[in-house]
Amino acid sequence: MRSAMKNLQLTIVSPEKKLFEGEVKQVTLPGVMGSFTILPQHAPIVSSLTRGKLSYVTIEGTAQEQEIKGGFIEMNDNNVSVCIN
């Protein structure tokens, strides 16, 4: 059995470039049915995103925010991939 990971591996990309890649403690996203937060060991999920605020907390404890126009997210095995417009 694998030991529990303490952080998420987050990748944020846009059509133009990779905006962020690194370890974070949590990610909060503007889902089409409301804002939701992903923490380590979250169940696998694929979801559409709408206009709103994407935020995450780095492993150093720094909160980062970015306005997005929409996109989608896939979470599996503590890897969070976000493609934004």
Secondary structure, DSSP 4 states (H G I P E B T S, - for coil): -PPPPSSEEEEEE-SS-EEEEEEEEEEEEEETTEEEEE-TTPPPEEEEE-SEEEEEEETTS-EEEEEES-EEEEEETTEEEEEE-
